[in-house]
Amino acid sequence: SSSKQDWLPWSLLLLSLTYDTRAFYVPGVAPINFHQNDPVEIKAVKLTSSRTQLPYEYYSLPFCQPSKITYKAENLGKRKERTGS
């Protein structure tokens, strides 16, 4: 029982230090801070169903649609990076 009491404060301290974790860091991608009502650029290459493997139009799903949609062409480097080949 004494050893449990010794570990309890340390466990609570460790738990309190890790509690406020809100995101993770991906190496090579700089974090961006957003504020309320800031525009967020979404880059969706494709959406497919995990059940049927059929592609979906991005805005056929219940996402907020902007007033203007801009489609950007993907360059060869980005395509290779995404497919891993």
N, C-alpha and C positions, 0 to 999 in steps of 0.2 A: 504494500500500500504506500510505503514511503517513496518508492521509486516512481510511482504514478504521480504523486504530488510534486516530485522534483521536475518531471517532464511537462506538467500542465502549464506552468507559466511560459515556458519556452515554446510550447505548441501554440498557445494563444498569441504570443508575440509574432511568431512566424505567420500565423493565419491573418493577423491584423495587417502585416506588411504586404501580403499578397491579395488582400480583399479588393483593393481599388483598381485592379487591373482591368482596363476597358478595351484594349486593342492589342494587336501584335505587330511586330516590325518585320517586314520582308526585306532582306538584304538587297541593295541596289535600287530600292524604291524609296524616295524621300517622303517622309510623312507630311501631310498637308492639314492645316487647321482650318476648319470651316466654322462659320458663325451662322446663326439663324438667318434664314432667307437668302443665303449665298447660293448662287447657281452651282450645281454639281454636274460635271460632264460624265455621261454614261457611255461607255464603249462596250457594246454588245456585239460579239462576232457572230454568234448564232445561238439559238435556243432550240433544244431538242428534248423530247420526252424520254425519260429513263425507261418507260415501259414499251413504247412503240418505235423509238428512234426517228420519229417524224419531226421535221423542223416546224417551228412556230414563227409567225410574224411577231416581232417584239411587242407591238402595241395591240395585238389581239388579246393579250393578257391584261389583267387589271392594274396597269401601271399608269401613273399620271403622264399624260401626253403633253409635250410642250407645244406652243403655238407654231413653232417652226422646227422641222426635223432636218438635220444636216447629215447626209450619208457621206462618209469619208472612205476613200479607197485604201485598201491595206497594201503596204509595200511587201516585197518578197522577203525581206529580213524579218518583218513581224509575222508573216505567215509561217516561216521556218521555225521561228521561236515558239509559236503557238503549237505547231504540230510535232516539234521535236525531231524533225528529220532534216 
